Amino acid sequence: MEENGCCCRKTERGEEEKKKLINRLSRIEGQVRGLRAMVERDAYCPDILVQSAAVNAAIDSFNKDLIASHIRHCVVRELRDGNEEVLSELVETIRKLMK
């Protein structure tokens, strides 16, 4: 394992896709900072919960886009190269996402 917790495998992304993903994560990061600020100023619990649900929805949307990209690019490439093990990995990834 590398220091960042990832193994040696990588996904080469185009600059446009990378920029879109980073922009979405930046918005999510801002939402999380907003949640923290709400807690710090003792906001009403239901208001915090609504904002927390919005963060969860944003993360779910990010995950859906990322897994769609993974299937279209990585999985298809691996299958073309004869690596059917990638399907088991995909199923396991989806199981983890659906907990």
PyRosetta script that sets phi, psi and omega in degrees:
from pyrosetta import init, pose_from_sequence

init()
pose = pose_from_sequence("MEENGCCCRKTERGEEEKKKLINRLSRIEGQVRGLRAMVERDAYCPDILVQSAAVNAAIDSFNKDLIASHIRHCVVRELRDGNEEVLSELVETIRKLMK")
pose.set_psi(1, 142.5)
pose.set_omega(1, 175.8)
pose.set_phi(2, -82.4)
pose.set_psi(2, 171.8)
pose.set_omega(2, -177.6)
pose.set_phi(3, -59.1)
pose.set_psi(3, -36.0)
pose.set_omega(3, -175.6)
pose.set_phi(4, -82.0)
pose.set_psi(4, 5.9)
pose.set_omega(4, 177.0)
pose.set_phi(5, 90.5)
pose.set_psi(5, -1.2)
pose.set_omega(5, -179.9)
pose.set_phi(6, -98.5)
pose.set_psi(6, 154.0)
pose.set_omega(6, 175.4)
pose.set_phi(7, -86.1)
pose.set_psi(7, -165.7)
pose.set_omega(7, -174.4)
pose.set_phi(8, -73.8)
pose.set_psi(8, -17.9)
pose.set_omega(8, -177.3)
pose.set_phi(9, -70.4)
pose.set_psi(9, 144.0)
pose.set_omega(9, 180.0)
pose.set_phi(10, -137.4)
pose.set_psi(10, 162.4)
pose.set_omega(10, 172.5)
pose.set_phi(11, -121.0)
pose.set_psi(11, 119.1)
pose.set_omega(11, 175.6)
pose.set_phi(12, -78.2)
pose.set_psi(12, 120.8)
pose.set_omega(12, 178.9)
pose.set_phi(13, -113.6)
pose.set_psi(13, 146.9)
pose.set_omega(13, 173.6)
pose.set_phi(14, -68.5)
pose.set_psi(14, 157.6)
pose.set_omega(14, -178.4)
pose.set_phi(15, -60.1)
pose.set_psi(15, -38.0)
pose.set_omega(15, -179.1)
pose.set_phi(16, -66.2)
pose.set_psi(16, -44.8)
pose.set_omega(16, 178.9)
pose.set_phi(17, -63.9)
pose.set_psi(17, -44.0)
pose.set_omega(17, 180.0)
pose.set_phi(18, -60.3)
pose.set_psi(18, -42.6)
pose.set_omega(18, -179.6)
pose.set_phi(19, -63.4)
pose.set_psi(19, -42.6)
pose.set_omega(19, 178.6)
pose.set_phi(20, -61.8)
pose.set_psi(20, -44.3)
pose.set_omega(20, -179.9)
pose.set_phi(21, -64.1)
pose.set_psi(21, -44.2)
pose.set_omega(21, -179.7)
pose.set_phi(22, -65.0)
pose.set_psi(22, -40.2)
pose.set_omega(22, 177.8)
pose.set_phi(23, -61.7)
pose.set_psi(23, -42.0)
pose.set_omega(23, 178.8)
pose.set_phi(24, -63.8)
pose.set_psi(24, -43.5)
pose.set_omega(24, 179.2)
pose.set_phi(25, -64.1)
pose.set_psi(25, -35.5)
pose.set_omega(25, 177.5)
pose.set_phi(26, -64.6)
pose.set_psi(26, -40.1)
pose.set_omega(26, 177.2)
pose.set_phi(27, -64.8)
pose.set_psi(27, -41.9)
pose.set_omega(27, 178.6)
pose.set_phi(28, -63.1)
pose.set_psi(28, -42.4)
pose.set_omega(28, 178.3)
pose.set_phi(29, -59.0)
pose.set_psi(29, -40.6)
pose.set_omega(29, 177.4)
pose.set_phi(30, -64.9)
pose.set_psi(30, -38.6)
pose.set_omega(30, 177.6)
pose.set_phi(31, -63.6)
pose.set_psi(31, -41.5)
pose.set_omega(31, 179.4)
pose.set_phi(32, -65.4)
pose.set_psi(32, -40.5)
pose.set_omega(32, 175.9)
pose.set_phi(33, -61.9)
pose.set_psi(33, -37.0)
pose.set_omega(33, 176.6)
pose.set_phi(34, -63.3)
pose.set_psi(34, -39.8)
pose.set_omega(34, 175.9)
pose.set_phi(35, -60.5)
pose.set_psi(35, -44.8)
pose.set_omega(35, 179.6)
pose.set_phi(36, -60.4)
pose.set_psi(36, -43.7)
pose.set_omega(36, 179.7)
pose.set_phi(37, -61.9)
pose.set_psi(37, -37.8)
pose.set_omega(37, 178.1)
pose.set_phi(38, -62.7)
pose.set_psi(38, -43.0)
pose.set_omega(38, 178.8)
pose.set_phi(39, -64.6)
pose.set_psi(39, -43.1)
pose.set_omega(39, -178.5)
pose.set_phi(40, -62.4)
pose.set_psi(40, -33.4)
pose.set_omega(40, -179.2)
pose.set_phi(41, -97.7)
pose.set_psi(41, 16.3)
pose.set_omega(41, 175.0)
pose.set_phi(42, 58.7)
pose.set_psi(42, 43.4)
pose.set_omega(42, 177.4)
pose.set_phi(43, -62.9)
pose.set_psi(43, 158.5)
pose.set_omega(43, -179.5)
pose.set_phi(44, -64.1)
pose.set_psi(44, 133.2)
pose.set_omega(44, -173.7)
pose.set_phi(45, -51.6)
pose.set_psi(45, -48.6)
pose.set_omega(45, 179.8)
pose.set_phi(46, -60.0)
pose.set_psi(46, -33.0)
pose.set_omega(46, 177.5)
pose.set_phi(47, -65.4)
pose.set_psi(47, -40.9)
pose.set_omega(47, 178.0)
pose.set_phi(48, -65.6)
pose.set_psi(48, -42.5)
pose.set_omega(48, -179.4)
pose.set_phi(49, -62.4)
pose.set_psi(49, -38.7)
pose.set_omega(49, 177.8)
pose.set_phi(50, -63.5)
pose.set_psi(50, -43.3)
pose.set_omega(50, 179.0)
pose.set_phi(51, -67.9)
pose.set_psi(51, -36.0)
pose.set_omega(51, 176.6)
pose.set_phi(52, -63.0)
pose.set_psi(52, -41.2)
pose.set_omega(52, 177.2)
pose.set_phi(53, -62.6)
pose.set_psi(53, -36.2)
pose.set_omega(53, 177.8)
pose.set_phi(54, -65.5)
pose.set_psi(54, -38.3)
pose.set_omega(54, 177.1)
pose.set_phi(55, -64.5)
pose.set_psi(55, -44.9)
pose.set_omega(55, 178.3)
pose.set_phi(56, -60.0)
pose.set_psi(56, -42.0)
pose.set_omega(56, 179.0)
pose.set_phi(57, -64.0)
pose.set_psi(57, -39.1)
pose.set_omega(57, 179.2)
pose.set_phi(58, -65.7)
pose.set_psi(58, -40.3)
pose.set_omega(58, 178.3)
pose.set_phi(59, -67.6)
pose.set_psi(59, -42.2)
pose.set_omega(59, 177.4)
pose.set_phi(60, -59.5)
pose.set_psi(60, -42.3)
pose.set_omega(60, 178.7)
pose.set_phi(61, -63.8)
pose.set_psi(61, -42.3)
pose.set_omega(61, 176.2)
pose.set_phi(62, -58.7)
pose.set_psi(62, -46.9)
pose.set_omega(62, -179.3)
pose.set_phi(63, -62.4)
pose.set_psi(63, -40.6)
pose.set_omega(63, 178.8)
pose.set_phi(64, -61.5)
pose.set_psi(64, -45.1)
pose.set_omega(64, 179.0)
pose.set_phi(65, -64.9)
pose.set_psi(65, -41.0)
pose.set_omega(65, -179.0)
pose.set_phi(66, -67.2)
pose.set_psi(66, -41.7)
pose.set_omega(66, -179.6)
pose.set_phi(67, -69.9)
pose.set_psi(67, -34.2)
pose.set_omega(67, 176.1)
pose.set_phi(68, -62.7)
pose.set_psi(68, -43.5)
pose.set_omega(68, 177.4)
pose.set_phi(69, -63.8)
pose.set_psi(69, -41.6)
pose.set_omega(69, 179.0)
pose.set_phi(70, -59.9)
pose.set_psi(70, -44.2)
pose.set_omega(70, 179.8)
pose.set_phi(71, -65.2)
pose.set_psi(71, -48.1)
pose.set_omega(71, -177.4)
pose.set_phi(72, -62.5)
pose.set_psi(72, -33.9)
pose.set_omega(72, -173.8)
pose.set_phi(73, -106.6)
pose.set_psi(73, -66.0)
pose.set_omega(73, -173.0)
pose.set_phi(74, -66.2)
pose.set_psi(74, -50.7)
pose.set_omega(74, -176.1)
pose.set_phi(75, -64.8)
pose.set_psi(75, -46.1)
pose.set_omega(75, 179.3)
pose.set_phi(76, -59.2)
pose.set_psi(76, -43.9)
pose.set_omega(76, 179.4)
pose.set_phi(77, -61.4)
pose.set_psi(77, -46.3)
pose.set_omega(77, -179.5)
pose.set_phi(78, -63.4)
pose.set_psi(78, -40.6)
pose.set_omega(78, 178.0)
pose.set_phi(79, -64.3)
pose.set_psi(79, -41.8)
pose.set_omega(79, 177.0)
pose.set_phi(80, -61.3)
pose.set_psi(80, -32.0)
pose.set_omega(80, 179.0)
pose.set_phi(81, -83.5)
pose.set_psi(81, 2.3)
pose.set_omega(81, 176.6)
pose.set_phi(82, 89.6)
pose.set_psi(82, 7.7)
pose.set_omega(82, -179.0)
pose.set_phi(83, -92.2)
pose.set_psi(83, 91.3)
pose.set_omega(83, 180.0)
pose.set_phi(84, -79.7)
pose.set_psi(84, -11.5)
pose.set_omega(84, 176.9)
pose.set_phi(85, -61.2)
pose.set_psi(85, -24.5)
pose.set_omega(85, -179.5)
pose.set_phi(86, -60.9)
pose.set_psi(86, -26.5)
pose.set_omega(86, 178.4)
pose.set_phi(87, -68.5)
pose.set_psi(87, -40.5)
pose.set_omega(87, 176.7)
pose.set_phi(88, -63.5)
pose.set_psi(88, -41.1)
pose.set_omega(88, 178.3)
pose.set_phi(89, -62.5)
pose.set_psi(89, -42.0)
pose.set_omega(89, 179.2)
pose.set_phi(90, -63.0)
pose.set_psi(90, -45.4)
pose.set_omega(90, 179.2)
pose.set_phi(91, -60.6)
pose.set_psi(91, -43.8)
pose.set_omega(91, 179.6)
pose.set_phi(92, -64.0)
pose.set_psi(92, -40.4)
pose.set_omega(92, 178.2)
pose.set_phi(93, -62.0)
pose.set_psi(93, -44.6)
pose.set_omega(93, 179.6)
pose.set_phi(94, -64.1)
pose.set_psi(94, -39.8)
pose.set_omega(94, 177.5)
pose.set_phi(95, -59.6)
pose.set_psi(95, -42.9)
pose.set_omega(95, 179.8)
pose.set_phi(96, -64.5)
pose.set_psi(96, -38.1)
pose.set_omega(96, 179.9)
pose.set_phi(97, -69.1)
pose.set_psi(97, -27.4)
pose.set_omega(97, -174.1)
pose.set_phi(98, -94.3)
pose.set_psi(98, 10.7)
pose.set_omega(98, 178.7)
pose.set_phi(99, -61.5)
pose.dump_pdb("model.pdb")
